[in-house]
Amino acid sequence: MRNGARAVAAVVALAVAGVAGCDAGGDGSAGASGSPTRVRPSPEPVWDRSPSSVAAVGDSITTGFDACEVLADCPEVSWATGGSPRVDSLAVRLLGRAGAARRSWNLAVSGARMADLPGQMARAVRHEPQLVTVLVGANDACRPTTAAMTPVAAFRADFEKAMRTLREALPKTQVYVASVPNLKRLWEQGRTSTLGRQVWKLGICPSMLGDAEAVDAAANLRRETVHQRVRDYNEVLAQVCAKDERCRTDGGAVHDYRFGTDQLSHWDWFHPSVNGQARLAEIAHRSVTAPRP
């Protein structure tokens, strides 16, 4: 038993000595050879929160349609690239007013649908922007009838094609994707305006705004069908964007934003007013500069 006790004591002593040896080494960073272990530098973040140039693609929301005068584009107040101090566009917030004038490009076209996005993206590529903004999809739902709305599968295929067009040329360019606005809410806000209803009859989003005062079962079903298609489009935008490490969505913020009469054009009560464009710019800037999506 005495021999056994001595053996146990020897093992304990060796263990204590080993611990003391580790402590004596300072920070314990020495490798097996005795040389200090190199600390690997943290990888650079994939998302740059301060890109130095911006290109915008999309539809009439990004061209500032009906924000300044009836049935006309007004890119000066565009949420994405406009220079108006009443909006402070995303480009102005990121680059400053002078920088936005030199290093931002608005390539959106009123009436554009997702099928037009690959072509717009190809034009954006020529400018080699560090950030591309995307806001498109309302016109895919705003068709003469619900049957004419862009199928979800086609919407997905065209968005994927647009992303491939960008990635093949500019693998490191970032993409901010805004969700499609809640068209049903826009109808709810604008239908109380006599002028708005008259302008709607010119053909603005007939699938949602047609026969604006009707609230019968057929009209409600039509509007709910459009509303669901918009939600489907937003799901596609989120899913496709999530596959690209340099793509961010707004997390549904534009769709969820409760546009009121102050945020809608007082000519058509559907497109964003100058105030509405400023709110879109705020949402975009918050999304682009957030530490995490």
C-alpha positions as CSV (number, residue, x, y, z in Angstrom):
1,M,0.0,0.0,0.0
2,R,2.9,2.3,0.8
3,N,4.4,1.6,-2.6
4,G,1.0,2.4,-4.2
5,A,0.7,5.6,-2.3
6,R,4.1,6.7,-3.5
7,A,3.1,5.9,-7.2
8,V,-0.1,8.0,-6.9
9,A,1.9,10.9,-5.3
10,A,4.4,10.8,-8.2
11,V,1.6,10.9,-10.8
12,V,0.0,13.9,-9.0
13,A,3.3,15.7,-8.8
14,L,3.9,15.2,-12.6
15,A,0.4,16.5,-13.3
16,V,0.9,19.6,-11.2
17,A,4.3,20.2,-12.8
18,G,2.7,19.9,-16.2
19,V,0.0,22.5,-15.3
20,A,2.7,24.8,-13.9
21,G,4.7,24.4,-17.1
22,C,1.7,25.6,-19.1
23,D,1.2,28.5,-16.8
24,A,4.9,29.4,-17.0
25,G,4.5,29.7,-20.8
26,G,2.7,33.0,-20.4
27,D,-0.4,33.1,-22.7
28,G,-0.1,29.4,-23.7
29,S,0.1,30.4,-27.3
30,A,3.3,28.3,-28.1
31,G,2.9,25.5,-30.6
32,A,4.3,22.0,-30.4
33,S,7.6,23.3,-31.6
34,G,7.7,26.0,-28.9
35,S,7.2,28.8,-31.4
36,P,4.3,31.2,-31.0
37,T,1.0,30.2,-32.8
38,R,0.0,32.8,-35.4
39,V,-3.5,34.2,-34.9
40,R,-5.4,34.2,-38.1
41,P,-6.8,37.6,-39.1
42,S,-10.6,37.8,-39.1
43,P,-12.0,37.5,-42.7
44,E,-13.2,40.7,-44.3
45,P,-17.0,41.0,-44.1
46,V,-18.7,40.0,-47.3
47,W,-21.2,42.9,-47.2
48,D,-19.8,46.5,-47.6
49,R,-22.0,48.9,-45.7
50,S,-20.6,51.9,-47.6
51,P,-20.4,51.1,-51.3
52,S,-19.0,53.9,-53.4
53,S,-21.4,53.7,-56.4
54,V,-25.0,52.8,-57.0
55,A,-27.1,51.7,-60.0
56,A,-30.9,51.4,-59.8
57,V,-33.1,49.0,-61.8
58,G,-36.8,48.5,-61.7
59,D,-40.1,50.2,-62.6
60,S,-42.0,53.5,-62.2
61,I,-41.6,53.6,-58.4
62,T,-37.8,54.1,-59.0
63,T,-38.3,56.6,-61.8
64,G,-40.4,58.8,-59.5
65,F,-43.5,58.5,-61.7
66,D,-46.3,60.9,-60.7
67,A,-44.4,62.3,-57.8
68,C,-43.8,65.7,-59.4
69,E,-46.5,66.0,-62.1
70,V,-49.3,63.9,-63.5
71,L,-48.3,60.9,-65.6
72,A,-44.6,61.8,-65.8
73,D,-41.4,60.4,-64.5
74,C,-39.4,62.5,-62.0
75,P,-36.1,60.8,-61.4
76,E,-34.9,63.7,-59.3
77,V,-37.0,62.5,-56.4
78,S,-36.2,58.8,-56.9
79,W,-35.7,56.9,-53.6
80,A,-32.7,55.2,-55.1
81,T,-30.6,57.8,-56.9
82,G,-32.5,61.2,-56.9
83,G,-30.7,64.3,-55.9
84,S,-33.6,66.1,-54.3
85,P,-33.0,67.3,-50.7
86,R,-36.6,66.5,-50.0
87,V,-35.9,62.8,-50.4
88,D,-32.2,62.3,-49.6
89,S,-32.1,59.2,-51.8
90,L,-30.1,56.1,-50.9
91,A,-27.3,57.2,-53.2
92,V,-27.2,60.6,-51.5
93,R,-27.1,59.0,-48.1
94,L,-24.3,56.7,-49.1
95,L,-22.2,58.9,-51.4
96,G,-23.1,62.5,-50.5
97,R,-25.0,64.8,-52.9
98,A,-21.9,65.4,-55.2
99,G,-20.9,61.8,-55.1
100,A,-24.4,60.6,-56.0
101,A,-24.4,63.0,-59.0
102,R,-21.2,61.4,-60.3
103,R,-21.5,57.8,-59.3
104,S,-25.1,56.7,-59.4
105,W,-27.3,55.7,-62.4
106,N,-31.0,55.3,-62.6
107,L,-31.8,52.6,-65.2
108,A,-35.4,51.9,-64.2
109,V,-38.2,52.2,-66.7
110,S,-41.8,52.9,-66.0
111,G,-44.0,49.9,-66.8
112,A,-41.1,47.4,-66.5
113,R,-41.8,43.9,-65.3
114,M,-39.5,41.2,-64.0
115,A,-39.0,40.0,-67.6
116,D,-37.3,43.3,-68.3
117,L,-34.9,43.0,-65.4
118,P,-32.2,41.0,-67.1
119,G,-31.8,43.7,-69.8
120,Q,-31.7,46.4,-67.2
121,M,-29.1,44.5,-65.2
122,A,-27.0,44.1,-68.3
123,R,-27.0,47.9,-68.7
124,A,-26.2,48.3,-65.1
125,V,-23.1,46.1,-65.5
126,R,-21.6,48.6,-67.9
127,H,-21.2,51.1,-65.1
128,E,-19.5,48.5,-62.8
129,P,-21.5,49.7,-59.7
130,Q,-20.6,48.5,-56.2
131,L,-24.3,48.3,-55.3
132,V,-27.4,47.6,-57.5
133,T,-30.9,48.3,-56.1
134,V,-33.9,46.3,-57.4
135,L,-37.5,47.2,-57.0
136,V,-39.7,45.5,-59.5
137,G,-42.8,43.3,-59.5
138,A,-45.8,45.6,-59.1
139,N,-46.4,45.6,-62.8
140,D,-46.3,41.8,-62.9
141,A,-49.4,41.8,-60.7
142,C,-50.9,45.0,-62.2
143,R,-52.3,43.4,-65.3
144,P,-55.7,43.8,-67.2
145,T,-56.9,40.7,-65.4
146,T,-55.7,38.3,-62.7
147,A,-55.2,35.6,-65.3
148,A,-52.7,37.9,-67.1
149,M,-50.5,38.2,-64.0
150,T,-46.9,36.9,-64.4
151,P,-46.8,33.3,-63.2
152,V,-44.7,32.8,-60.2
153,A,-42.4,30.3,-61.9
154,A,-41.7,32.8,-64.7
155,F,-41.1,35.6,-62.2
156,R,-38.5,33.4,-60.5
157,A,-36.8,32.4,-63.7
158,D,-36.4,36.0,-64.8
159,F,-35.1,37.1,-61.5
160,E,-32.5,34.3,-61.5
161,K,-31.5,35.2,-65.0
162,A,-31.0,38.9,-63.9
163,M,-28.9,37.8,-61.0
164,R,-26.8,35.5,-63.3
165,T,-26.3,38.4,-65.7
166,L,-24.9,40.5,-62.9
167,R,-22.8,37.7,-61.3
168,E,-21.1,36.6,-64.6
169,A,-19.8,40.1,-65.0
170,L,-19.5,41.5,-61.5
171,P,-19.1,38.7,-58.9
172,K,-18.6,41.1,-56.0
173,T,-21.2,43.7,-56.7
174,Q,-23.8,43.9,-53.9
175,V,-27.6,43.8,-54.5
176,Y,-30.3,45.4,-52.4
177,V,-33.8,44.0,-53.2
178,A,-36.9,45.9,-52.1
179,S,-40.1,44.0,-51.6
180,V,-43.1,44.6,-53.8
181,P,-45.5,47.1,-52.1
182,N,-48.8,46.0,-50.7
183,L,-51.1,46.9,-53.6
184,K,-54.2,46.2,-51.7
185,R,-53.3,48.8,-49.1
186,L,-52.7,51.3,-51.9
187,W,-56.3,50.6,-53.1
188,E,-57.6,51.0,-49.6
189,Q,-56.0,54.4,-49.2
190,G,-56.7,55.8,-52.7
191,R,-60.2,54.7,-53.3
192,T,-61.6,57.5,-51.2
193,S,-60.3,60.1,-53.7
194,T,-62.6,61.1,-56.6
195,L,-59.6,62.3,-58.6
196,G,-57.6,59.1,-57.8
197,R,-60.4,56.9,-59.1
198,Q,-60.7,58.9,-62.3
199,V,-56.9,58.5,-62.9
200,W,-57.1,54.8,-62.2
201,K,-59.6,54.5,-65.0
202,L,-56.7,55.4,-67.4
203,G,-55.3,51.9,-66.8
204,I,-53.3,52.1,-63.6
205,C,-53.1,48.6,-62.1
206,P,-56.6,47.4,-63.4
207,S,-56.3,44.0,-61.7
208,M,-56.4,45.7,-58.3
209,L,-57.8,49.2,-59.0
210,G,-60.4,48.4,-61.6
211,D,-64.0,49.1,-60.5
212,A,-62.5,50.6,-57.4
213,E,-65.7,51.2,-55.5
214,A,-67.0,47.6,-55.9
215,V,-66.9,45.6,-52.7
216,D,-68.9,42.5,-53.9
217,A,-67.6,39.0,-53.6
218,A,-66.2,38.9,-57.1
219,A,-64.3,42.2,-56.6
220,N,-63.0,41.1,-53.2
221,L,-61.8,37.8,-54.6
222,R,-60.0,39.6,-57.5
223,R,-58.2,41.9,-55.1
224,E,-57.3,39.1,-52.8
225,T,-55.9,37.1,-55.7
226,V,-53.6,40.0,-56.6
227,H,-52.6,40.4,-53.0
228,Q,-51.6,36.8,-52.7
229,R,-49.6,37.0,-56.0
230,V,-47.6,39.9,-54.6
231,R,-46.8,37.9,-51.5
232,D,-45.7,35.0,-53.7
233,Y,-43.4,37.3,-55.6
234,N,-41.9,38.6,-52.4
235,E,-41.2,35.1,-51.3
236,V,-39.4,34.4,-54.6
237,L,-37.3,37.6,-54.2
238,A,-36.3,36.5,-50.7
239,Q,-35.5,32.9,-51.7
240,V,-33.4,33.8,-54.7
241,C,-31.6,36.6,-52.8
242,A,-30.8,34.3,-49.9
243,K,-28.7,32.1,-52.2
244,D,-26.3,34.9,-53.0
245,E,-24.0,36.1,-50.1
246,R,-23.8,39.6,-51.6
247,C,-27.6,40.1,-51.8
248,R,-29.9,41.6,-49.2
249,T,-33.6,42.1,-49.1
250,D,-35.5,44.6,-47.0
251,G,-37.0,41.8,-45.0
252,G,-40.5,42.7,-46.4
253,A,-40.2,46.3,-45.0
254,V,-41.5,48.0,-48.2
255,H,-44.5,45.6,-48.4
256,D,-45.3,46.1,-44.8
257,Y,-44.9,49.9,-44.8
258,R,-48.3,51.5,-44.1
259,F,-48.4,54.1,-46.9
260,G,-50.8,56.8,-46.0
261,T,-52.2,59.6,-48.1
262,D,-49.1,61.8,-47.4
263,Q,-47.0,59.1,-48.9
264,L,-49.0,58.7,-52.1
265,S,-49.1,60.8,-55.2
266,H,-52.0,63.2,-55.1
267,W,-52.4,62.7,-58.9
268,D,-52.9,59.0,-59.0
269,W,-53.1,58.0,-55.3
270,F,-51.1,54.9,-56.1
271,H,-47.4,55.8,-56.8
272,P,-45.3,57.2,-54.0
273,S,-45.3,60.9,-53.5
274,V,-42.1,62.8,-52.7
275,N,-42.8,62.0,-49.0
276,G,-43.3,58.3,-50.0
277,Q,-40.0,58.3,-51.9
278,A,-38.2,59.6,-48.9
279,R,-39.7,56.8,-46.8
280,L,-38.4,54.2,-49.3
281,A,-35.0,55.8,-49.2
282,E,-35.0,55.5,-45.4
283,I,-35.9,51.8,-45.6
284,A,-33.2,51.1,-48.1
285,H,-30.5,52.9,-46.2
286,R,-31.4,51.1,-43.0
287,S,-31.2,47.8,-44.8
288,V,-27.9,48.5,-46.7
289,T,-26.1,49.9,-43.7
290,A,-27.3,47.4,-41.1
291,P,-24.5,45.2,-39.5
292,R,-26.6,42.1,-40.4
293,P,-29.4,41.5,-42.9
